[in-house]
Amino acid sequence: MEVILNFISNILAAILPSVFKKKESSEFEKRYEKLRYDVAIALTMYARYYHSPVDLARQSDYALPQEYEIAATELRKLGSTARALSETIQEKEKILPINKADLMSVSGNLIGLSNSMCTPYNCGSSWEDRDAVRKYEAEIRKLLCIEKSTS
């Protein structure tokens, strides 16, 4: 009887960790896919704002227009989500099709887009700024495997 109980406990000890790991893995995968989907929407929805920054000196109230503020906040939230996802997965575990460093890069680039909604005060937009925005967007799309529509 003791042998049978030992045998069953050994089997359970071997099976249970993999069951819980699979559940954890699928939860991270769901979060990652949701992030990809939300970023793809945001890149389409807010491209007109981060590609056309405003100069706060030219605004009557010296503030971002409301639609720019909404876009900046949403991009910053997505950047924070990417960072949180990267900080909660274990580096050695291959749960997602992206690694921690690339998720951190996605986070930084999303926050960079968020910060690009306005130009330096009374300076206008430079070619360097526009190039940086294109690089942020391209890097995000590359790392998250989000294709840019050609139509």
N, C-alpha and C positions, 0 to 999 in steps of 0.2 A: 504494500500500500504506500509506504514511504517513497519507494522508487517511482511509482506512478505520480505522486504529488510533486516530487522533484522534477520529473520529466515535464509535467504540465507547467510548473512555475518557470522552468528554463525556456520553454516555448513562448510563454507569455512575456517573459523578460526580453526575448528577442523580437517579438512582433510589435508590442505596444509602442516602443519608441518610434518605429517607422510609421505607424499609423498617425501618431501625433505630429511627426515631422511633415508628413504629407499634408495634413490639415493646415499646418503653419505655412508650408510652401504655397499652397493654393491661395491662402489669404494674402500673402505678399504678391503673388501673381495677379490677383484681382485688383489690388491697390495700384500695382504698376500699370496694368492695362487701363484702369480708370484714369490714371495720371496721363498716359499717352493720349487717350481720347480727349480729355479736357484740354490738354496743351494744343492738340491739333485744332480744336474749335477756337481756342483763344488766339492762336497765331493767325487764323483766318479773320476772326472778328475784329481784332485790334490792330492789324497791320497798318491800317490807314492812320492810326494815331502815332505809333512808334516810328513810322516812316515820315511823318509830318509833324515834328515837335513844335510846340508853341514857345514863343519868347515871352516870359512872364512880364517883362517890362512893357510889352504892348497890350497887355490885358488890363481892362479898366480897374479890376479889383486886385491885380497882381497875383492872381491865383489860377491854377489849372482849371480849364472848363470842366464841368461836371462829367462829361463823357470820357475825358482824358483821365480824370481821377478814378473813375470806375475801372477803366482799362488797366491803369497802373496798379490799382489795388488787387485786381484779379490776377495779373501776372505775378505780383509779389506773393500772393497766396499759393499759386502753383509752384513758384520757386521754393517756398517754405515746405510745401508738401513733398517735393523732390528731395529736399535736404532731410526731412524727417524720415522718409523711406530709406535713404542711404544710411542714416544713423541708427536705424533699428534692425538692419540685416547684418548678419555675421559675415565678415570678409571671406572667410574660408568656405562658407557654404555657397554653393552655386544654385541659388533659388531662382534668380531672375536672369533674363538674357542680357543684363547690363551690370557692370560692376559698380562698387561704391564710388570710386573716383569719377566715373562718367556721370553718375547721378548727381554728384556734387557740382560737376561742370554744368549740367543741365540747370541746376538750381542757380548758380551764379549767372548764367546767361539769361535766364528768365528775369532775374532781378535787374540785370543790366538793361533788358528791354523795358522793364518798369521804370527805371531811372531815365530812360531816353525820351520820355514824354515831353520834356521841356528842354530848352537850350540854356546854356549859361546866360545869366541876366544881361540883357541888352546886347547880345552877341550874334544872334542868328544861328543858323545851322551850317556847320562846316562839312566839307567832303569827308574829312576824317570821322566825324560823328556818324554820318550816313553809312560809311563803310563799316564802322564798328557795329551798327545796328544790323546790317546785312550779315555780318559774320556771326553775331549772336544767334540770329534766326537760323542760319545754315547749320551751325553747330548743334543747336537743339534738334533740328530735324534729322540730322545725321545720327546723333546719339540715340534718339528715341525711335529711329526708323520710321519717320513720318515723311512720306513723299510729298513733294510740292507739286500741286496740280499745274499742268501746263496750259490748261484752257481758261 
